[in-house]
Amino acid sequence: MGLIGTGSALAQDANAELAKKLSNPVSSLISVPFQFNYDRGFGPNRGDRKTLDIQPVIPFSLNADWNIISRTIVPVIWQHDIAGPSGYQSGLGDITQSFFISPTQPAAGGIIWGAGPVFLLPTATDELLGGGKFGMGLTAVVLKQEGAWTIGALANHIWSVAGRGDRSDISVTYMQPFISYRTSDAWTFTLNTESTYDWKAERWSVPINVQVSKLVKFGEQPVSLTAGVRYWAAAPKNGPHGWGPRVGLTFLFPT
């Protein structure tokens, strides 16, 4: 009984440590999240959009002091009447690729940070699924993990530098402040926003997300299961409105 109890406690500690790493966007942890969002209320026909974001995160070691973390967002989209009576579209959206250069150890005061370039790739399979522009810019993240808490923010700004001449130029700032609380048995409760400001249209989009995650194992494979809701506190006139669900599944590959 004592050995069984000790083994269970060690497994619980290992899961809690993985959950802690998962709360850090620049941790040395390979992860492959699949995140599904449903949004509604687009335009006069109150269209809807379903988005599956595939978001692999892969760290690479530069040397004993520095890592490069690759974060990719690949959106697969199904939408209906998002621009008035615009019909149904489905397929791949524009891919966002970020690279963070980050120290392997926290800075003074326990601050964890990373910064680097971000690229917007015009990979959309339909003109209503993407912007038709190649973009680039800068991205950064800063956070602190103390006890069960993680507090921080991730941000980027992307400018369009090439692409179709008949499509609008892009100048967009993205900001994601976040706070999460992790329990000893690997439950994580998170509050964040994923706000964007379109400098060309001078418009905010501000979804507020509340979600809960649980780290479990299927055999030897650690997986984080997520469920939550989000509310559009601000959106363009023809943008999404109201509440929508979010669910997710993240495969973890500890190094």
C-alpha positions, -999 to 999 in steps of 0.1 A, spaced: 0 0 0 28 24 8 46 17 -25 13 22 -44 6 54 -26 41 67 -33 38 58 -70 5 75 -72 19 107 -56 49 107 -79 26 104 -110 4 132 -97 35 154 -91 47 146 -127 13 155 -141 13 188 -121 47 197 -135 36 190 -170 5 212 -165 29 239 -152 50 237 -183 19 238 -205 9 271 -189 42 286 -201 42 294 -239 80 292 -241 87 261 -220 109 233 -232 79 211 -240 68 197 -273 30 200 -275 4 197 -302 -29 214 -292 -62 210 -312 -85 239 -302 -121 242 -315 -141 274 -313 -176 283 -323 -185 319 -330 -218 334 -342 -236 366 -350 -216 377 -381 -232 404 -402 -269 409 -409 -276 372 -415 -260 363 -381 -236 339 -397 -215 315 -378 -179 302 -379 -164 270 -366 -126 270 -363 -102 242 -355 -68 256 -346 -39 231 -348 -11 247 -329 22 227 -326 48 241 -303 84 228 -308 114 240 -287 149 238 -301 181 241 -280 206 267 -293 230 261 -265 230 257 -227 216 292 -222 191 298 -251 162 281 -268 142 288 -299 105 279 -296 85 275 -328 47 282 -324 25 276 -354 -13 282 -357 -30 264 -386 -67 273 -387 -92 249 -404 -124 269 -409 -161 261 -416 -183 292 -420 -217 303 -432 -230 338 -442 -202 356 -423 -204 386 -448 -242 388 -453 -256 362 -477 -221 350 -486 -229 313 -485 -207 285 -471 -169 282 -472 -146 256 -457 -109 250 -458 -76 263 -446 -72 298 -433 -40 319 -431 -12 303 -410 6 323 -383 42 312 -376 61 326 -346 96 320 -333 106 330 -298 142 332 -286 141 325 -249 166 320 -221 166 285 -207 165 299 -171 142 326 -157 156 361 -154 159 380 -121 127 379 -101 116 347 -118 106 365 -150 103 342 -181 104 358 -215 108 353 -252 108 374 -283 113 370 -320 97 373 -355 62 364 -365 50 357 -400 15 356 -416 13 331 -445 -15 336 -471 -25 299 -472 -63 304 -472 -81 282 -497 -109 307 -502 -107 345 -503 -133 347 -474 -111 325 -452 -80 348 -452 -65 382 -460 -46 373 -492 -14 390 -478 20 379 -466 28 396 -433 56 398 -409 63 415 -376 75 410 -340 62 389 -312 70 387 -274 59 369 -243 66 377 -206 53 357 -176 60 347 -141 51 314 -124 49 314 -86 34 286 -67 2 275 -84 -1 307 -104 10 318 -139 5 354 -149 17 370 -181 10 383 -216 18 374 -252 16 400 -280 25 405 -316 21 430 -344 19 421 -380 22 443 -411 14 431 -446 45 434 -469 33 415 -501 3 398 -515 -27 405 -537 -31 441 -547 -69 440 -545 -69 430 -508 -67 455 -479 -33 460 -463 -29 445 -428 -16 463 -397 -29 443 -367 -18 442 -330 -26 410 -310 -26 410 -272 -32 380 -250 -29 387 -212 -35 356 -192 -38 343 -157 -41 306 -146 -43 286 -114 -30 250 -112 -41 225 -86 -19 197 -72 -39 171 -92 -32 189 -126 -64 209 -130 -58 243 -145 -82 272 -145 -75 300 -170 -88 335 -178 -75 354 -208 -84 376 -237 -72 373 -273 -77 409 -284 -68 423 -317 -67 459 -329 -70 466 -366 -51 498 -372 -64 502 -407 -101 499 -397 -95 513 -362 -115 485 -346 -111 463 -316 -120 426 -314 -120 414 -277 -130 378 -268 -128 370 -231 -121 333 -225 -127 312 -194 -116 276 -195 -106 246 -174 -81 219 -183 -72 186 -169 -40 167 -176 -45 129 -179 -27 100 -194 -39 75 -221 -15 47 -215 19 65 -214 7 95 -235 0 126 -215 -30 146 -228 -46 179 -216 -84 181 -221 -99 216 -222 -134 230 -221 -146 266 -217 -166 295 -230 -158 329 -245 -177 361 -247 -172 388 -273 -168 420 -252 -160 440 -283 -162 433 -321 -165 451 -354 -201 458 -365 -202 427 -387 -181 406 -364 -190 378 -340 -212 386 -309 -224 369 -278 -212 336 -262 -195 306 -278 -180 273 -266 -144 262 -268 -130 227 -264 -95 215 -268 -72 185 -268 -34 188 -264 -9 160 -269 23 165 -248 57 151 -256 81 158 -226 117 161 -237 
